[in-house]
Every structure is written in structure tokens, then in C-alpha cells.
Amino acid sequence: MNLEEVNYNVNDNWYDRHILRKFSIHITRILIHTPVTANQVTTSRFLIGLIACVLFLFGKWEFSIIGAVLIFFCSGVLDQVDGEIARYKNQFSTKGIWIDYIVHRNLPPIILVSVGYGSYVSTGILLYFIASVFIAMFLLITMSMAMIRIITILKETGKPIGDVELEKDRKQSFFFKADYLINAFLTHEIMEFVLVIFALANRIHYLIIWSSFFLILKIFFWSLKFLSRGEKWML
């Protein structure tokens, strides 16, 4: 497999394909001739995210911009690099998929807590920090539930994890569609994008408001689903 082939992923969005991969391919070109593995790149991406979170804690505009760029761009580029290295060196493994899954799911809660504390430092409003901790705990709990579901399906069906992650409710109920859409706005990709926008506008605390809004929506639809007692609401 050549570099042009590993630089392409059918699941890429516009930003991944036309921006991030323009930079990632040059890093990959160097790393494929070293002992560096895809899992090590994934780990370094997580470490960059943690460094950015430390910068958010200071509650300073300049540090927030640097942190947002580190997460959105630098970490984003490495997110492409680990996949390119894995494809070039054929380093696909269950361990690698799990590491990537954990990084993607754990970084948003950490970002929220660090931004929440930084927002408290800069504005003096403790509610931002309290809300960020609550949202982070909620995301971690739902992530744990998702992991349990994946493990359960693996044991029952024996399907590869990559297929299990795409395992969806094919009934396409109203609740499923609503929950799926809300989750999209709480994923790391969109959260990192709005983080950059809010940081540039010196309104990074808006990230807590943004996440709180979608969390409330999620709880609202969960409540409706519970009250419906399992009825199938179809669009």
C-alpha cells in the first residue's frame, strides 16, 4: 500500500480530507520509516489534549486559543496520522481500536472540566465549573454504558469491534434519531470545532452553555422515552 492509498479514508469529512490530511501525510511519510507505531501516535494525541486542558485551567484568553488550536488542529492531524500508519504498516488490532475509542470518548469530559474551571477563574462564576463536572460525569457514564454494550454484543455475536460500533437500532424510531442527533453535538469533533470558535471570540465559557443545552435535550428525550413505556414513536 502506498502513501496515496493510506492518505484516503472513505469516512473522512471535508475538513479531514482537504485540511488535516494535507498535513498528516508529511508526518506519516517520516514516521513510517521509524519504529513508531499507530498506538503510540494515538497516545501522543491524548497527551497533547491533556496539555491543552492544562492551558484552559488558567482562564486566560491567549492560553485558551493555544489550547483550542492544539486540540482542534494538532491533535486532529495526529488523529489522521495514526490511521495512516496503521494502514501502511498493517497494524490493525483490537487493542489499537480500543485505545482510539478511549481517547475519543475520554478527552471531551476532560476538556469540559478544564474549560469549566478556567471559566470560573476568569469570570468568578462557580456554576460553570459545577456544570462542567456534572456534564463530564454524565458523558463518562454514558461512555461506560456504550462500552458495556459493545462488549456484550461482541460476546453474543463475535462481530469485530469496528462493526459493533456501527450497530444501530434499525427501526429508526423517533427516540433513536433524536438521541443520535444530540450525541453528534456532544462528540469530540463538533465540540473541538465550537471550542475554537468560542476561544477566538474570548467566550470559551460558552462551551459549557453549549454542552449543557444538549445534555438537557438528551435528558428530556430520555424522559419522554421512559414515559412512553416502550411505545414505538415512528417519524
N, C-alpha and C positions, 0 to 999 in steps of 0.2 A: 504493500500500500504506500503510495507516495504522499507528499505533503498536501497537494491539492485535494486529495480524497479525504484526508483526515481533517482538513480545514472546513469540511462541509458537513452539516448535520440537518437532516430534514425537519427536525423540531425547532430549529432556530427561528427567533422572531427577527424583525427588521433590524433592530439595534444590535443584536448578537451578530448577524450575518454581515452587516455593512459597516459596523463600527468596531466592535470588540475583536472580531476575528482578523481585522486588518492589522491589529497589534499583536494578537496572541500567536499568530503563525510565526512571527520573527523570534519570539521567545521559545516556541516549540522547536524551531529549527536548530536552536543551540542546545536545548535540553535533551533532545533525542540522542545526542552523542555523548551523554553523561549517564552516570548510574541513577540519576534522579527518576523516581517513579511517579506515577499518576497520583497515588495516595499521598505522597509527600507534598505534591503541589496542592492537593486539596487541603491538607493540614496547614500549609503556609497561608492559604487563603483565609482560613479561620483565624489564624494569628493576626493577619492584617486587620481583620474585622475587629478583633479584641483591642488592637492598638487604636483604631478609630474610636471605639467605645470609651477608651480612657480619655481621649481628647474631648469627647462630649461632656464628660463629668465636670470640666472647668466652667462650662456655661458661657464661654466666650465665642463671639461671632467668628473670629478668624479660625479658631480651633475647630469649630463646628463645620466650617466649609472644608477644611483639610480632611476631617474625618469622613464627611459625606462623600468627597471625591475618592478617598481611599476605598470606601466600601463599594460605591457605585461603579467606579471605573477600574481601579487596580484589582480589587477582588473579583470584579466581573471578568476582566481579562484572564485572570488565573483560572476562573471557572471554565473558560474555554480551553485553556492550556491543558488542564488535567484530562479532559475528554480527548483532546488531540493526541496526547502522549499515550493514553490508554489504547486508542485505536491503532496508532502507529506501532507500538510495542506489543500489542495484543495482550494487554494487562487487565482485561476484564475479570472481575472476581466478585463473589458475594460480599466479601469484606469491603472492597472498594465502593460498591453500591451503597452499603450501609454507612460508610464514612461520609460519602457525599450527601446521603439522606439526612444524617445527623447534623452536618454543617448547615445545610439549607434550613432545617427546622429549628435549630438552636440559636442561630445568630439573631433573628428578629426579636425574640424576647430579651436578649442581652442588650440589643440596640435600644429597645424601648425603655428599659430600666435606666440605662446610662443617659439617654436623652431626657428622661423624666427627672433624674437628679440634677442634670445640668440646667434644666428649665427652672427647677426650684432655686438653684443657686443664682440664676440670672434675674428671675422675676420675684423671688420670695414667696411664691405661691406653692405651698406644700402639696396641694391637691394634685399637681402634675406628677409628682413623684409617687404618691399613693396610687393614682390611677394607673401609672406605668407598671407598678408592681402587680396590681390586680390583673391587668391585661396580659402581662408576661406569664403569670401563673396559669391563666386560662389557656394560653397558647401551648404551654408546656404540657398541660393536662390533656388537651385535645391531640397533641402530637403523640403522647404516650398511648392514648386510645387507638390512634391510627396505626402505631407500630404493633400493638397487640393484635389488631385486626389483620394486618399483613402477615404476622407470624401464624395466626390461626388459619388463614387461607392457604399459606404455604404448606402447613401440616396436612390440611384436608385435601388439597388439590395437587400439591407438588409442583405448582407452576413457578417459573423463575420470578424473582422479585420485580424485575422490570415489567412483567406482565401484571403482577399483582397490584402495582402502583396505579395501573390503568383500569383496575377492576372497579366498575361503577354500577350504580343502580340503573339497569337498562330500562326500567319502567319510566324513567324520566318524569317523576312526579313533580308537582309544584314545589314541594319542600326540598327535593333534591336539587332542582335548578336554582332555587333561592340560596340554599346553603353553599352550593358550588360557586355561585357568583360572588357571594360575600367572602368566601375563603380566598378567592382570587385577589381581592383587595388587601388581604392580610398576608399574602405571600411575600417572600423576600424581594422578588423582582420589582413589584409595584411599590412596596414600602421603601426600598432604596431609592427609587426614582423620585417619589414625593419628598423624601428626606433631603435630596439635593436641592429641590425647588424651595423648600422651606428654609434650608440653611442659607441659600443665596439671598433670600428675602429677609434674613435675620428674624425669622419666625419659626425656629426649629421646634418650639413647643407645640406648634400646630400638629406635629406628628402624633402627639398624644391625643389631641382632639379628634384627628382623623381616625386613629385606631379605635378610640372609644365609640365613635359613631357606628362603625361597622361591627364592633363587638355587641353593642346594644341591639343592632339589627339581627345579629345571629341569635342572641338570646330570645328575642321577640319571636322569630320564626320557630325556634325550638319549642317555645311555649305553645305556639299555635299547633305545632305537630303533636305535642303531648295532649292538648285539649281535644284534638280531633279524634283521639283514641284509635289511631291507626287507619283512619279513613284515607282513601287514595284521592288526593286532590289533583286532578289532571288539568293541564292547560289545554 
